[in-house]
Amino acid sequence: MSKVAVVMGRTSDLPVMQEAIDILKGFDIEVDVDIVSAHRTPEKLDDFSKNAHKNGYSVIIAGAGGAAHLPGMVASMSPLPVIGVPVKSSNSIDGWDSVLSILQMPGGVPVATVALNGAKNAGILAAQILGSSDKCVLDKVILYKEGLKQKVIDGAKSVSAKK
């Protein structure tokens, strides 16, 4: 069974990152959560990044605010796909510093980047990556997307009924 690591720079990022955790659990995907600061625990970052694939992870979701170095640093040391979640933190410049820090990676060090505070989409993207080689996960993603479609159809019907 594939599993996803969800890491963040500090505990204050957890309310945002919880959406990724919840969506992954909703797809019955094993998820491990940890705090790994690029600036305050560089040794832990190094060990986690270099060994994530050996520890059974298939995808890493990394959330960070401010300078947001965590996703890029993880990607620089891990062979796994990394999805970066820019987090609007209290010391952020409207979140743009986080977005650009994760988005503007140099050639050879890709980080898939979702919207500011877009952890839910990071979880869905991780499930889609896993689903490309795991039919059980793929079926759950298809069912989830059908549910989204149905919500729109039902919403359109309720709006039409109010006319």
Protein Blocks (a to p, Z undefined) as FASTA:
>chain_A
ZZdddddfbfklmmmmmmmmmmmmmnopacddddddfklmmmlmmmmmmmmmmnopabdc
dddehjllmmmmmmmmpcbdcdddddddfkbghhlmmmmmmmmccehiacddddehilmm
mmmmmmmmmmmmomklmmmmmmmmmmmmmmmmmmmmmmmmmZZ
